[in-house]
Amino acid sequence: MTLTVISNCRLFEPRAGQYLDAHHLLIEDGTVREVSDRPIRANAARRIDASGHSVLPGFIDAHFHAYGADFNIQKLDSMPASLLSQYARRALEEALQRGFTTVRDAAGADIGLKIAIDRGLIEGPRLYFSGRAISQTGGHGDPRAADHVPLCGCGYNGVLSQVADGPDAVRHAAREELRRGATQLKLFLSGGVISPTDPIWMPQMSADEIRAAVEEAATRRTYVMAHAHTADAARRCISSGVRSIEHATILDAATARAVAESSAYVVPTLIVLQALCEESGSLGLSPAMQAKAQEVNRHALQSLDYLRAAGARIGFGTDLLGRIMDRQSREFVLRREVMGAADVLRSATVINAELLNEAGRLGELKPGAHADLVIVEGDPLADISVLADPARMLLVMRGGNVFRDRLL
């Protein structure tokens, strides 16, 4: 039995959106056993004094790309698996060092990465993965250029995504990813920035194709997440039973209200859009891709504000790839432009936990929850930018194990 006591906490309670001052935590074998406003006595316990610092539940990034080593998807597809896995290892370990104790991978990650984390071969976050995302031909998950000449008629099957056309093909692809251990499925329902042949406004996948994936996910008691930039795509998510609407960057107020009135969650990803606009030339984006990035970014904050005003369930994701993955924590700062700090933190903790069907186990520090937490120098409610400063991240714990330590 391993015991840890964290004392003198300024403990963030995300459901209330406020701190519990002078609190103490008892952690036993990776699980929170007691939260008290009185000192906890525990013989032979490791003790951590959090005096003067903020203690928060570990953060959850619900739109992550472990295999996203480069924005050029063709480079990923030609990369040796052994090399790609090393990029994934670095991405996961660096995310954990930033306080992200859980990530939901949106395309590509597989059972091997999860096993490696579970066995301690990778010191990374808890991993929920979609396997290869499912795209229609010419959709956002199809990276083949218009002048691409295929060597066979076998379609596209890459590192991050695969092509499936028609309900039967989508159903087969969904079943295969679920067989391989996917914890949820991923579809593409609108155009995207870094895909070469589709405009952002393009509707993708038919209603029957979407429903096929939703039905298959339900057989495993899980759900579908869908890339959906536009209002049209978001509404098709709602009507087809998609649980998690990704990006949602070009919405109107009426669509935001429809999202809020549904059972769906929405996961905006602001930081990737800012990064693409700032670094588009150096990232190798074509002029058409750069124009799409500018168009989407122009609407993103307004769409987030519509969702906030409507009372939608807003999760937290980043969608970063390649060398800009180090901007992950800046998502907190961008959202603060239209959301209160407590709401931003709630998105990255309890709301994302609910989205992952892990309410009570992730995203909050209460008895029975996983001991996933961060200790931060400063007060994120007063200045959320402290979360984007690596020097302020004092301690990171996942499952009772300390992976970053500037206190002990």
URLIN-V487078 format. One record per backbone hydrogen bond with DSSP energy under -0.5 kcal/mol. CO is the residue of the C=O (numbers start at 1). NH is the residue of the N-H. E is the energy in kcal/mol with one decimal. If there is no record, write none. Layout:
CO | NH | E
CO | NH | E
This chain:
1 | 3 | -0.5
2 | 29 | -2.6
3 | 46 | -2.4
4 | 27 | -3.1
5 | 7 | -0.6
5 | 48 | -2.8
6 | 25 | -2.7
7 | 50 | -2.6
9 | 11 | -0.9
9 | 23 | -2.2
10 | 55 | -2.4
11 | 20 | -2.9
12 | 14 | -0.7
13 | 17 | -1.9
13 | 18 | -1.4
18 | 13 | -3.0
19 | 21 | -0.6
20 | 11 | -2.3
20 | 23 | -0.5
23 | 9 | -3.5
24 | 36 | -2.5
25 | 6 | -2.1
25 | 27 | -0.5
26 | 33 | -3.1
26 | 34 | -1.5
27 | 4 | -2.3
28 | 31 | -1.7
30 | 371 | -2.6
31 | 28 | -2.9
32 | 368 | -3.1
34 | 26 | -2.5
36 | 24 | -2.7
40 | 42 | -0.5
42 | 45 | -1.4
46 | 5 | -3.1
48 | 7 | -2.6
48 | 50 | -0.7
50 | 53 | -2.3
52 | 378 | -0.5
53 | 10 | -0.9
54 | 56 | -0.5
54 | 376 | -3.0
55 | 12 | -3.0
56 | 374 | -2.6
59 | 101 | -1.0
59 | 102 | -1.5
60 | 62 | -0.7
61 | 104 | -2.8
63 | 318 | -1.2
63 | 319 | -3.3
64 | 106 | -2.9
65 | 68 | -1.5
67 | 69 | -2.2
68 | 322 | -3.9
71 | 73 | -1.1
72 | 75 | -0.9
72 | 76 | -1.2
73 | 77 | -2.1
74 | 78 | -1.1
76 | 79 | -1.3
80 | 84 | -2.6
81 | 85 | -2.3
82 | 86 | -0.8
83 | 86 | -0.6
83 | 87 | -1.6
84 | 88 | -2.2
85 | 89 | -2.3
86 | 90 | -2.1
87 | 91 | -2.5
88 | 92 | -2.6
89 | 93 | -2.5
90 | 94 | -2.4
91 | 95 | -1.8
92 | 96 | -2.0
93 | 97 | -1.7
94 | 98 | -1.0
95 | 98 | -0.6
95 | 100 | -2.1
96 | 99 | -1.8
99 | 59 | -2.4
99 | 101 | -1.2
101 | 126 | -3.0
102 | 61 | -2.0
103 | 105 | -0.6
103 | 128 | -2.3
104 | 64 | -2.2
105 | 130 | -0.7
109 | 131 | -0.8
110 | 113 | -0.6
110 | 114 | -1.5
111 | 115 | -2.6
112 | 116 | -2.3
113 | 117 | -2.2
114 | 118 | -2.9
115 | 119 | -2.3
116 | 121 | -2.2
116 | 122 | -1.5
117 | 120 | -1.4
122 | 124 | -1.8
126 | 103 | -2.7
126 | 128 | -0.5
128 | 105 | -3.5
129 | 183 | -2.8
129 | 184 | -0.9
131 | 108 | -3.2
133 | 162 | -2.1
134 | 188 | -1.1
135 | 164 | -2.8
136 | 139 | -2.1
139 | 142 | -1.9
141 | 143 | -0.6
145 | 148 | -1.8
148 | 150 | -0.7
156 | 163 | -2.6
160 | 133 | -2.5
161 | 158 | -2.8
162 | 135 | -2.7
166 | 170 | -2.4
167 | 171 | -2.7
168 | 172 | -2.3
169 | 173 | -2.5
170 | 174 | -2.7
171 | 175 | -2.5
172 | 176 | -2.2
173 | 177 | -2.2
174 | 178 | -2.4
175 | 179 | -2.5
176 | 180 | -1.7
177 | 182 | -2.3
178 | 181 | -1.7
185 | 225 | -3.0
186 | 134 | -2.8
187 | 189 | -0.5
187 | 227 | -2.6
189 | 204 | -1.9
199 | 202 | -1.6
200 | 191 | -1.3
202 | 191 | -0.5
206 | 210 | -2.4
207 | 211 | -2.5
208 | 212 | -1.8
209 | 213 | -1.6
210 | 214 | -2.3
211 | 215 | -2.9
212 | 216 | -2.0
213 | 217 | -2.6
214 | 218 | -2.0
215 | 219 | -1.2
216 | 220 | -0.6
217 | 220 | -1.3
217 | 222 | -2.3
218 | 221 | -1.6
223 | 185 | -2.2
224 | 243 | -1.3
224 | 244 | -1.8
225 | 187 | -2.2
226 | 246 | -3.0
227 | 189 | -2.7
228 | 248 | -1.6
229 | 250 | -3.1
230 | 234 | -2.2
231 | 235 | -2.4
232 | 236 | -2.0
233 | 237 | -2.0
234 | 238 | -1.9
235 | 239 | -2.3
236 | 240 | -1.4
237 | 241 | -0.9
237 | 242 | -2.3
238 | 241 | -0.7
243 | 245 | -0.5
243 | 265 | -3.3
244 | 226 | -2.7
244 | 246 | -0.7
245 | 267 | -3.2
246 | 228 | -2.1
246 | 248 | -1.7
250 | 231 | -1.1
252 | 256 | -2.2
253 | 257 | -2.1
254 | 258 | -2.0
255 | 259 | -2.4
256 | 260 | -2.2
257 | 261 | -2.0
258 | 262 | -0.7
259 | 262 | -0.9
264 | 313 | -0.5
265 | 245 | -3.0
266 | 268 | -0.5
266 | 315 | -3.4
267 | 247 | -2.8
268 | 317 | -1.0
269 | 273 | -0.6
270 | 273 | -0.6
270 | 274 | -1.9
271 | 275 | -2.5
272 | 276 | -2.4
273 | 277 | -2.0
274 | 278 | -2.2
275 | 279 | -2.7
276 | 280 | -0.8
279 | 283 | -1.7
280 | 285 | -1.8
281 | 284 | -1.1
286 | 290 | -2.6
287 | 291 | -2.2
288 | 292 | -1.9
289 | 293 | -2.4
290 | 294 | -2.2
291 | 295 | -2.2
292 | 296 | -2.5
293 | 297 | -2.5
294 | 298 | -1.6
295 | 299 | -0.7
296 | 299 | -1.1
296 | 300 | -1.0
297 | 301 | -0.6
299 | 303 | -2.3
300 | 304 | -2.2
301 | 305 | -2.3
302 | 306 | -2.3
303 | 307 | -2.2
304 | 308 | -2.6
305 | 309 | -2.7
306 | 310 | -1.9
307 | 311 | -0.9
307 | 312 | -2.3
308 | 311 | -0.9
312 | 314 | -1.1
313 | 266 | -2.5
313 | 315 | -0.7
316 | 62 | -3.1
318 | 272 | -0.6
321 | 324 | -1.3
322 | 325 | -1.5
323 | 326 | -0.5
324 | 327 | -1.9
325 | 328 | -1.5
327 | 330 | -1.9
328 | 331 | -1.4
329 | 332 | -1.1
329 | 333 | -0.5
330 | 334 | -2.1
331 | 335 | -1.9
332 | 336 | -1.0
334 | 337 | -1.5
335 | 338 | -1.9
335 | 339 | -2.0
340 | 344 | -2.1
341 | 345 | -2.4
342 | 346 | -2.2
343 | 347 | -2.2
344 | 348 | -1.6
346 | 349 | -1.0
346 | 351 | -2.3
346 | 352 | -0.5
347 | 316 | -0.6
347 | 352 | -0.8
348 | 60 | -2.2
349 | 353 | -2.2
350 | 354 | -2.2
351 | 355 | -2.4
352 | 356 | -2.1
353 | 358 | -3.3
354 | 357 | -1.7
358 | 361 | -2.0
358 | 362 | -2.2
361 | 370 | -2.5
362 | 360 | -0.6
364 | 366 | -0.8
366 | 369 | -2.4
369 | 32 | -2.9
370 | 372 | -2.2
371 | 373 | -0.6
371 | 400 | -2.1
372 | 58 | -2.2
373 | 397 | -2.9
374 | 56 | -2.6
375 | 394 | -1.9
375 | 395 | -1.5
376 | 54 | -2.7
376 | 378 | -0.6
378 | 380 | -0.5
379 | 382 | -0.9
379 | 383 | -2.6
383 | 386 | -1.7
384 | 387 | -1.8
385 | 388 | -1.4
386 | 389 | -1.1
388 | 390 | -0.7
389 | 392 | -2.1
389 | 393 | -0.6
390 | 393 | -1.0
392 | 377 | -2.8
392 | 394 | -1.1
394 | 406 | -2.2
395 | 375 | -2.4
396 | 403 | -3.0
396 | 404 | -1.3
397 | 373 | -2.2
398 | 401 | -1.8
401 | 398 | -2.5
401 | 403 | -0.5
404 | 396 | -2.0
